[in-house]
Amino acid sequence: MPLHAKHPSFAATADIVPQPLRTVVVLAFDDLLLLNAAGPLEVFAAIPRVLGGHFSSHPPYRLLMSSPQGGAVMSISGITVSTCSLEQIDQLAPVIDTLIVAGGPGMAALEADQQACDWLRVRSAHIRRLCSIGTGTFALAAAGLLDGRQVVTHWKFAAELQARYPAVRCQTDALYLHDDNLWTCGGATAGIDLALGLVEQDLGAQAALTLARYFTVFLWRGAEHPQLSASLNAQSNALRTDPDVRLARLHAWIAANLKGDLRVERLAEQFGMSPRHFARAYVAATGQTPAQAVEHVRLEAAGRLLKSTHEPIKRIAETVGFGREERMRRAFQKHLGVSPNGYRRQMDGQTAVQPTDRRQTSRVGIALEWLAQ
């Protein structure tokens, strides 16, 4: 039995209406982050064996790896990749549907390569989608392709990108952004999320979700998901003052037990402290109370379910641990300035909700129960 027939989600996507062959070109260079290139390419390449049906014999994407001079380029992990030169790409792919610029420590050389920047400028005028992974934004900016555009890059380099290219409108907290035909994302694994977003645009949400399940991603993250989730932010903050990583482990436990009792007494018991001592230590380590941290992670989980499922609000409130629908509604109004129903409508319309407290609030961060069913 073929793989796609073993799972109802795979079978459901086998009858997707065939699409025209689209050429995807990834621009690489020496000292690139291999996952920047391999992540998106693996998503596209998996479609024939995962979705099956017509795609088994007619893949929707043609994949090409390129570099300024062609030949072998070496990633920072020491793995060598064979590429076509830009001149060869012009011959092999007179029409490029999607161009993806990878990122990595070697970006400085690509950014300074005038011929490569000229090529980007010329070819970008005739492609459907222009994309970058992480610091790939620097090459696009050097080619003058990001002036006045909303972009995101890896959070560590956002300030540098904005300072060096002031005409760029760089955001710092999005996983990936879609500004007309321009798609940019925050880093290595975000390239997989971006690729799933591209597949969703081409083949539909069911196809993207099936691929996400196949790759066993932690969750299928949308563009509005911040680069650092509430759980990861809390873990990072805790590690600054907690050398034995107990708080970081506690946050992972919280994310896995949202539906359970997460009052301070239970958290203190899990941590191995008295409730009073734990509450003081937690605030000192993370800058917020345990109750605030739990509410933020629950809010993320609810936001994802509201966007990705049609479950009733009441059930979602129970699933993520809010319990009562009214309690969840108050949390949404407090942190996002919108009701759960309003959030769902805005997400259906692809309109990003602007949280009232970006420092503390983010919108998606745990493995969802429905994704594993």
VOPAGU-2260 file (C-alpha; in pm, 1 decimal, decimal comma):
REM VOPAGU-2260
SITE   aa  ch    i         X         Y         Z
SITE  MET   A    0       0,0       0,0       0,0
SITE  PRO   A    1     145,7     340,0     -95,0
SITE  LEU   A    2     232,6     569,7     193,7
SITE  HIS   A    3     -28,4     831,5     113,1
SITE  ALA   A    4    -304,3     568,3     130,4
SITE  LYS   A    5    -220,7     478,0     490,1
SITE  HIS   A    6    -338,4     805,1     633,5
SITE  PRO   A    7    -672,0     978,4     567,1
SITE  SER   A    8    -507,0    1318,2     531,6
SITE  PHE   A    9    -274,6    1187,2     259,5
SITE  ALA   A   10    -558,7    1023,3      72,8
SITE  ALA   A   11    -768,1    1338,0      97,0
SITE  THR   A   12    -508,1    1536,2     -94,0
SITE  ALA   A   13    -456,0    1285,3    -373,5
SITE  ASP   A   14    -731,0    1435,3    -587,9
SITE  ILE   A   15    -609,8    1794,9    -578,2
SITE  VAL   A   16    -655,3    1965,9    -913,1
SITE  PRO   A   17    -323,8    1941,2   -1104,1
SITE  GLN   A   18    -119,3    2257,7   -1120,9
SITE  PRO   A   19     125,7    2375,7   -1389,0
SITE  LEU   A   20     492,2    2290,4   -1335,5
SITE  ARG   A   21     659,7    2567,3   -1137,1
SITE  THR   A   22    1036,5    2621,3   -1134,9
SITE  VAL   A   23    1183,3    2694,2    -790,6
SITE  VAL   A   24    1541,3    2822,1    -779,6
SITE  VAL   A   25    1739,9    2843,0    -456,3
SITE  LEU   A   26    2038,4    3079,2    -462,5
SITE  ALA   A   27    2320,7    2938,8    -248,8
SITE  PHE   A   28    2683,2    3030,9    -176,4
SITE  ASP   A   29    2984,5    2910,0      18,7
SITE  ASP   A   30    2927,5    2905,4     395,4
SITE  LEU   A   31    2551,1    2896,1     369,5
SITE  LEU   A   32    2330,7    2741,1     636,3
SITE  LEU   A   33    2236,3    2415,6     468,0
SITE  LEU   A   34    1894,9    2397,9     633,4
SITE  ASN   A   35    1808,9    2734,9     475,2
SITE  ALA   A   36    1820,3    2567,0     135,6
SITE  ALA   A   37    1739,7    2206,9     221,5
SITE  GLY   A   38    1434,9    2280,8     437,8
SITE  PRO   A   39    1219,9    2445,6     170,0
SITE  LEU   A   40    1347,4    2210,5    -101,8
SITE  GLU   A   41    1253,5    1902,9     102,0
SITE  VAL   A   42     899,4    2038,0     143,5
SITE  PHE   A   43     856,4    2080,4    -232,5
SITE  ALA   A   44    1030,6    1752,5    -315,2
SITE  ALA   A   45     809,6    1552,4     -76,2
SITE  ILE   A   46     486,6    1637,3    -256,4
SITE  PRO   A   47     483,3    1346,6    -506,7
SITE  ARG   A   48     536,2    1075,6    -242,7
SITE  VAL   A   49     324,3    1237,0      29,9
SITE  LEU   A   50      25,2    1376,4    -158,4
SITE  GLY   A   51      25,6    1102,1    -421,0
SITE  GLY   A   52    -243,3    1093,9    -685,9
SITE  HIS   A   53    -161,5    1293,4    -996,1
SITE  PHE   A   54     146,9    1437,7    -822,2
SITE  SER   A   55     311,6    1093,6    -816,0
SITE  SER   A   56     383,1    1118,7   -1186,4
SITE  HIS   A   57     351,5    1495,1   -1230,2
SITE  PRO   A   58     538,2    1684,3    -955,7
SITE  PRO   A   59     416,6    2044,4    -930,2
SITE  TYR   A   60     765,0    2185,7    -876,3
SITE  ARG   A   61    1094,0    2170,0   -1062,9
SITE  LEU   A   62    1381,0    2235,2    -821,8
SITE  LEU   A   63    1717,0    2392,6    -904,9
SITE  MET   A   64    2011,0    2493,2    -685,4
SITE  SER   A   65    2227,5    2781,6    -804,6
SITE  SER   A   66    2524,4    2990,1    -695,3
SITE  PRO   A   67    2702,1    3287,8    -854,2
SITE  GLN   A   68    2977,1    3078,2   -1015,7
SITE  GLY   A   69    2817,3    2735,4   -1009,1
SITE  GLY   A   70    2986,7    2413,0    -912,1
SITE  ALA   A   71    3027,9    2285,7    -557,6
SITE  VAL   A   72    2953,4    2516,8    -265,6
SITE  MET   A   73    3030,1    2416,8      92,3
SITE  SER   A   74    2787,2    2478,1     373,5
SITE  ILE   A   75    2903,9    2574,0     721,8
SITE  SER   A   76    2832,6    2215,4     829,1
SITE  GLY   A   77    3097,5    2093,5     583,1
SITE  ILE   A   78    2847,9    1935,5     342,6
SITE  THR   A   79    2913,2    2019,6     -23,0
SITE  VAL   A   80    2624,1    2090,6    -258,5
SITE  SER   A   81    2634,6    2092,0    -638,0
SITE  THR   A   82    2490,4    2402,6    -800,6
SITE  CYS   A   83    2428,4    2559,2   -1141,1
SITE  SER   A   84    2582,0    2895,7   -1222,3
SITE  LEU   A   85    2354,5    3194,6   -1271,8
SITE  GLU   A   86    2437,2    3179,6   -1642,6
SITE  GLN   A   87    2326,2    2816,9   -1653,0
SITE  ILE   A   88    2007,4    2905,7   -1466,8
SITE  ASP   A   89    1926,2    3159,6   -1736,7
SITE  GLN   A   90    1948,9    2878,8   -1991,2
SITE  LEU   A   91    1776,4    2609,6   -1786,4
SITE  ALA   A   92    1502,9    2830,1   -1644,0
SITE  PRO   A   93    1407,6    3122,1   -1866,3
SITE  VAL   A   94    1094,4    3145,1   -1649,1
SITE  ILE   A   95    1136,9    3124,4   -1271,2
SITE  ASP   A   96     823,9    3091,1   -1062,6
SITE  THR   A   97     981,3    3117,8    -717,0
SITE  LEU   A   98    1331,4    3240,0    -631,0
SITE  ILE   A   99    1461,6    3172,3    -278,9
SITE  VAL   A  100    1780,5    3329,8    -144,1
SITE  ALA   A  101    1933,3    3127,7     138,2
SITE  GLY   A  102    2116,0    3277,1     436,6
SITE  GLY   A  103    2426,3    3203,3     635,0
SITE  PRO   A  104    2766,8    3342,4     737,1
SITE  GLY   A  105    2876,6    3355,3     373,3
SITE  MET   A  106    2605,5    3609,9     291,4
SITE  ALA   A  107    2854,6    3899,8     311,1
SITE  ALA   A  108    3030,9    3777,3      -3,6
SITE  LEU   A  109    2704,5    3738,6    -192,9
SITE  GLU   A  110    2587,3    4078,8     -74,2
SITE  ALA   A  111    2907,8    4234,8    -211,0
SITE  ASP   A  112    2889,3    4045,7    -543,5
SITE  GLN   A  113    2772,1    4311,6    -785,9
SITE  GLN   A  114    2708,4    4066,7   -1068,1
SITE  ALA   A  115    2492,0    3851,1    -843,7
SITE  CYS   A  116    2298,8    4157,0    -725,0
SITE  ASP   A  117    2247,9    4269,3   -1084,6
SITE  TRP   A  118    2120,3    3921,6   -1172,3
SITE  LEU   A  119    1877,2    3930,1    -880,8
SITE  ARG   A  120    1751,7    4269,9    -988,3
SITE  VAL   A  121    1693,0    4162,1   -1348,4
SITE  ARG   A  122    1537,4    3822,6   -1279,6
SITE  SER   A  123    1316,5    3943,3    -993,8
SITE  ALA   A  124    1122,7    4162,7   -1234,8
SITE  HIS   A  125     986,0    3853,4   -1407,3
SITE  ILE   A  126     919,0    3604,1   -1131,2
SITE  ARG   A  127     597,4    3535,2    -941,5
SITE  ARG   A  128     750,6    3506,5    -593,0
SITE  LEU   A  129    1073,9    3638,3    -444,9
SITE  CYS   A  130    1177,4    3481,1    -113,7
SITE  SER   A  131    1459,5    3489,8     138,3
SITE  ILE   A  132    1548,4    3269,2     432,0
SITE  GLY   A  133    1705,8    3439,9     734,2
SITE  THR   A  134    1992,4    3668,7     630,6
SITE  GLY   A  135    1912,2    3614,3     263,8
SITE  THR   A  136    1734,8    3948,7     303,4
SITE  PHE   A  137    2075,3    4120,5     294,4
SITE  ALA   A  138    2137,6    4014,8     -66,1
SITE  LEU   A  139    1790,4    4128,7    -170,6
SITE  ALA   A  140    1844,9    4459,3       8,1
SITE  ALA   A  141    2183,7    4506,7    -161,2
SITE  ALA   A  142    2011,3    4453,2    -496,4
SITE  GLY   A  143    1765,1    4733,0    -409,2
SITE  LEU   A  144    1468,1    4496,4    -401,2
SITE  LEU   A  145    1347,8    4567,2     -47,7
SITE  ASP   A  146    1313,5    4945,4     -44,0
SITE  GLY   A  147     979,5    5035,3     110,1
SITE  ARG   A  148     890,8    4669,6     161,3
SITE  GLN   A  149     794,0    4497,9     485,6
SITE  VAL   A  150    1042,3    4221,5     560,8
SITE  VAL   A  151    1164,9    4003,1     841,5
SITE  THR   A  152    1507,3    3848,9     889,9
SITE  HIS   A  153    1669,0    3647,7    1165,9
SITE  TRP   A  154    1600,1    3831,7    1492,3
SITE  LYS   A  155    1973,3    3855,0    1571,2
SITE  PHE   A  156    2041,3    4057,2    1254,1
SITE  ALA   A  157    1725,0    4267,9    1228,3
SITE  ALA   A  158    1880,1    4581,7    1377,5
SITE  GLU   A  159    2179,8    4553,4    1145,9
SITE  LEU   A  160    1960,8    4514,3     838,4
SITE  GLN   A  161    1754,8    4819,5     934,8
SITE  ALA   A  162    2064,3    5028,5    1007,1
SITE  ARG   A  163    2241,7    4942,0     684,2
SITE  TYR   A  164    1932,9    4962,9     463,4
SITE  PRO   A  165    1709,4    5230,7     620,6
SITE  ALA   A  166    1462,3    5220,8     331,9
SITE  VAL   A  167    1366,3    4867,8     434,3
SITE  ARG   A  168    1077,5    4827,1     679,5
SITE  CYS   A  169    1216,4    4548,1     895,1
SITE  GLN   A  170     994,3    4381,4    1152,1
SITE  THR   A  171    1140,2    4182,3    1436,9
SITE  ASP   A  172     872,7    3950,2    1570,6
SITE  ALA   A  173     715,7    3768,4    1275,2
SITE  LEU   A  174     803,2    3414,3    1173,1
SITE  TYR   A  175     762,5    3506,0     807,9
SITE  LEU   A  176     603,6    3788,2     613,6
SITE  HIS   A  177     415,2    3794,0     287,5
SITE  ASP   A  178     422,7    4139,2     124,4
SITE  ASP   A  179     266,2    4106,8    -220,0
SITE  ASN   A  180     507,5    3877,7    -413,4
SITE  LEU   A  181     781,8    3909,1    -149,5
SITE  TRP   A  182     817,1    3637,1     113,4
SITE  THR   A  183    1080,1    3668,8     388,0
SITE  CYS   A  184    1131,4    3465,0     704,2
SITE  GLY   A  185    1323,0    3467,4    1028,1
SITE  GLY   A  186    1566,9    3180,0    1004,2
SITE  ALA   A  187    1648,9    2818,3     928,7
SITE  THR   A  188    1344,2    2627,4    1050,1
SITE  ALA   A  189    1121,7    2921,1     954,7
SITE  GLY   A  190    1213,8    2835,9     595,0
SITE  ILE   A  191    1008,6    2518,4     632,4
SITE  ASP   A  192     712,0    2722,6     756,3
SITE  LEU   A  193     755,7    2963,4     465,8
SITE  ALA   A  194     766,9    2675,5     216,9
SITE  LEU   A  195     447,4    2532,7     366,8
SITE  GLY   A  196     294,0    2878,4     322,2
SITE  LEU   A  197     395,8    2875,5     -44,0
SITE  VAL   A  198     245,1    2530,3     -89,6
SITE  GLU   A  199     -73,0    2649,4      80,1
SITE  GLN   A  200     -94,3    2936,3    -167,9
SITE  ASP   A  201     -47,0    2699,7    -462,3
SITE  LEU   A  202    -220,2    2378,2    -357,9
SITE  GLY   A  203    -439,0    2470,3     -61,9
SITE  ALA   A  204    -435,9    2440,0     316,6
SITE  GLN   A  205    -507,2    2065,5     320,3
SITE  ALA   A  206    -194,1    1994,5     115,8
SITE  ALA   A  207      19,1    2212,1     345,9
SITE  LEU   A  208    -120,8    2047,0     658,2
SITE  THR   A  209     -59,3    1699,2     516,8
SITE  LEU   A  210     303,6    1789,9     448,9
SITE  ALA   A  211     339,0    1936,2     797,7
SITE  ARG   A  212     213,0    1610,4     945,3
SITE  TYR   A  213     448,2    1409,2     726,4
SITE  PHE   A  214     749,6    1607,1     843,9
SITE  THR   A  215     623,0    1577,1    1203,9
SITE  VAL   A  216     678,7    1946,3    1260,9
SITE  PHE   A  217     604,5    2061,5    1616,1
SITE  LEU   A  218     309,6    2250,0    1476,2
SITE  TRP   A  219     210,7    2411,3    1148,0
SITE  ARG   A  220     302,5    2770,5    1218,0
SITE  GLY   A  221     143,9    3056,6    1026,9
SITE  ALA   A  222     307,7    3382,5     924,5
SITE  GLU   A  223     170,3    3561,4    1230,7
SITE  HIS   A  224     358,2    3328,5    1464,1
SITE  PRO   A  225     649,1    3513,0    1629,6
SITE  GLN   A  226    1003,2    3381,1    1581,8
SITE  LEU   A  227    1028,7    3310,3    1955,1
SITE  SER   A  228     718,0    3159,5    2114,9
SITE  ALA   A  229     602,3    3236,7    2464,9
SITE  SER   A  230     743,6    2906,8    2588,0
SITE  LEU   A  231    1081,3    2962,1    2422,1
SITE  ASN   A  232    1097,5    3320,1    2544,9
SITE  ALA   A  233    1024,5    3205,5    2898,5
SITE  GLN   A  234    1285,5    2931,8    2873,2
SITE  SER   A  235    1544,9    3175,7    2739,2
SITE  ASN   A  236    1473,9    3426,7    3014,7
SITE  ALA   A  237    1495,8    3154,9    3277,3
SITE  LEU   A  238    1830,5    3027,7    3151,0
SITE  ARG   A  239    1985,8    3368,9    3211,6
SITE  THR   A  240    1945,4    3321,7    3587,2
SITE  ASP   A  241    1892,2    2947,6    3629,5
SITE  PRO   A  242    2214,3    2755,6    3557,5
SITE  ASP   A  243    2061,5    2416,7    3637,2
SITE  VAL   A  244    1793,9    2466,9    3365,3
SITE  ARG   A  245    1511,5    2360,7    3596,4
SITE  LEU   A  246    1293,4    2656,0    3496,7
SITE  ALA   A  247    1352,1    2587,8    3128,5
SITE  ARG   A  248    1238,2    2229,6    3181,9
SITE  LEU   A  249     939,6    2351,3    3378,0
SITE  HIS   A  250     823,7    2561,2    3082,2
SITE  ALA   A  251     839,8    2258,8    2856,3
SITE  TRP   A  252     625,8    2074,0    3109,8
SITE  ILE   A  253     377,3    2362,5    3119,8
SITE  ALA   A  254     340,1    2354,7    2740,2
SITE  ALA   A  255     272,9    1981,4    2750,7
SITE  ASN   A  256      14,1    2005,4    3031,3
SITE  LEU   A  257    -193,6    2311,8    2949,7
SITE  LYS   A  258    -521,8    2137,7    3016,2
SITE  GLY   A  259    -419,3    2039,3    3366,3
SITE  ASP   A  260    -386,9    2219,4    3697,1
SITE  LEU   A  261    -122,7    2490,5    3650,4
SITE  ARG   A  262    -183,1    2693,8    3961,5
SITE  VAL   A  263     125,2    2817,3    4141,6
SITE  GLU   A  264      94,3    2539,4    4401,3
SITE  ARG   A  265     114,4    2272,2    4129,0
SITE  LEU   A  266     403,4    2444,5    3952,9
SITE  ALA   A  267     589,6    2479,9    4280,1
SITE  GLU   A  268     539,4    2110,8    4349,2
SITE  GLN   A  269     670,3    2021,8    4002,7
SITE  PHE   A  270     970,0    2247,9    4058,3
SITE  GLY   A  271    1040,9    2126,6    4410,1
SITE  MET   A  272     988,0    2447,2    4610,1
SITE  SER   A  273     732,1    2591,7    4845,1
SITE  PRO   A  274     467,3    2797,7    4659,3
SITE  ARG   A  275     577,3    3123,9    4820,1
SITE  HIS   A  276     947,5    3072,2    4748,3
SITE  PHE   A  277     874,9    2950,9    4395,8
SITE  ALA   A  278     657,4    3253,0    4311,6
SITE  ARG   A  279     931,0    3496,0    4418,8
SITE  ALA   A  280    1204,6    3301,1    4238,7
SITE  TYR   A  281     998,8    3278,8    3921,2
SITE  VAL   A  282     937,1    3653,7    3901,2
SITE  ALA   A  283    1306,9    3721,4    3965,9
SITE  ALA   A  284    1409,1    3480,9    3688,6
SITE  THR   A  285    1153,9    3564,8    3417,6
SITE  GLY   A  286    1011,3    3908,7    3495,6
SITE  GLN   A  287     654,8    3783,3    3512,0
SITE  THR   A  288     440,9    3582,1    3750,7
SITE  PRO   A  289     375,0    3211,3    3695,6
SITE  ALA   A  290       9,4    3288,9    3625,4
SITE  GLN   A  291     104,5    3538,7    3354,9
SITE  ALA   A  292     338,5    3289,1    3189,6
SITE  VAL   A  293      73,0    3017,2    3185,2
SITE  GLU   A  294    -185,2    3256,5    3042,8
SITE  HIS   A  295      47,5    3360,1    2757,8
SITE  VAL   A  296     118,8    3002,5    2653,8
SITE  ARG   A  297    -250,6    2914,2    2671,8
SITE  LEU   A  298    -327,1    3218,7    2460,8
SITE  GLU   A  299     -83,7    3094,4    2195,6
SITE  ALA   A  300    -245,3    2753,3    2185,6
SITE  ALA   A  301    -593,9    2903,6    2159,2
SITE  GLY   A  302    -485,2    3136,6    1879,0
SITE  ARG   A  303    -354,6    2845,7    1676,1
SITE  LEU   A  304    -671,6    2642,2    1721,1
SITE  LEU   A  305    -889,5    2939,7    1631,5
SITE  LYS   A  306    -702,5    2986,7    1306,5
SITE  SER   A  307    -649,1    2625,5    1206,4
SITE  THR   A  308    -970,7    2450,6    1316,2
SITE  HIS   A  309   -1345,6    2504,7    1324,7
SITE  GLU   A  310   -1376,7    2384,3    1682,6
SITE  PRO   A  311   -1630,2    2575,2    1894,2
SITE  ILE   A  312   -1488,5    2847,8    2118,5
SITE  LYS   A  313   -1606,6    2662,0    2427,3
SITE  ARG   A  314   -1416,1    2346,3    2334,5
SITE  ILE   A  315   -1100,1    2538,5    2254,7
SITE  ALA   A  316   -1116,9    2708,9    2593,4
SITE  GLU   A  317   -1136,1    2367,3    2757,5
SITE  THR   A  318    -861,5    2215,5    2540,3
SITE  VAL   A  319    -599,9    2479,6    2622,0
SITE  GLY   A  320    -684,1    2502,3    2989,6
SITE  PHE   A  321    -880,9    2824,5    3014,4
SITE  GLY   A  322   -1177,7    2616,9    3121,2
SITE  ARG   A  323   -1458,2    2866,9    3074,0
SITE  GLU   A  324   -1517,0    3049,1    2748,1
SITE  GLU   A  325   -1552,0    3380,2    2931,5
SITE  ARG   A  326   -1208,9    3342,1    3089,9
SITE  MET   A  327   -1050,6    3293,2    2748,9
SITE  ARG   A  328   -1242,2    3587,5    2607,2
SITE  ARG   A  329   -1104,6    3816,1    2879,7
SITE  ALA   A  330    -749,6    3699,7    2805,6
SITE  PHE   A  331    -790,5    3776,3    2434,4
SITE  GLN   A  332    -935,3    4119,9    2503,8
SITE  LYS   A  333    -659,7    4199,7    2751,8
SITE  HIS   A  334    -361,7    4093,6    2540,4
SITE  LEU   A  335    -481,9    4115,9    2179,7
SITE  GLY   A  336    -763,9    4367,5    2202,3
SITE  VAL   A  337   -1006,4    4137,4    2023,0
SITE  SER   A  338   -1249,8    3859,4    2111,8
SITE  PRO   A  339   -1176,7    3496,4    2015,8
SITE  ASN   A  340   -1441,2    3515,6    1744,3
SITE  GLY   A  341   -1292,0    3840,0    1619,0
SITE  TYR   A  342    -946,0    3684,9    1617,7
SITE  ARG   A  343   -1073,8    3390,6    1413,6
SITE  ARG   A  344   -1238,7    3621,9    1160,4
SITE  GLN   A  345    -921,7    3828,4    1124,3
SITE  MET   A  346    -708,3    3518,0    1081,9
SITE  ASP   A  347    -951,5    3385,5     820,4
SITE  GLY   A  348    -900,6    3715,0     638,4
SITE  GLN   A  349    -522,1    3692,2     680,1
SITE  THR   A  350    -516,9    4015,6     881,7
SITE  ALA   A  351    -255,2    4015,0    1153,3
SITE  VAL   A  352    -378,0    4098,6    1500,4
SITE  GLN   A  353    -166,1    4359,1    1675,4
SITE  PRO   A  354    -122,4    4261,9    2041,5
SITE  THR   A  355    -151,0    4532,4    2300,4
SITE  ASP   A  356     162,6    4406,6    2475,0
SITE  ARG   A  357     414,9    4266,9    2227,0
SITE  ARG   A  358     681,6    4229,3    2496,7
SITE  GLN   A  359     485,3    3965,3    2681,9
SITE  THR   A  360     237,7    3831,8    2427,3
SITE  SER   A  361     295,2    3601,6    2131,6
SITE  ARG   A  362      53,8    3383,8    1947,3
SITE  VAL   A  363     141,3    3018,7    1900,1
SITE  GLY   A  364     368,2    2780,3    2087,3
SITE  ILE   A  365     269,9    2423,0    2176,8
SITE  ALA   A  366     213,9    2090,5    2005,4
SITE  LEU   A  367    -157,8    2086,1    1937,5
SITE  GLU   A  368    -383,2    1800,9    2031,5
SITE  TRP   A  369    -570,5    1804,5    1703,4
SITE  LEU   A  370    -251,5    1787,5    1495,8
SITE  ALA   A  371    -163,8    1451,6    1646,7
SITE  GLN   A  372    -504,0    1290,9    1598,3
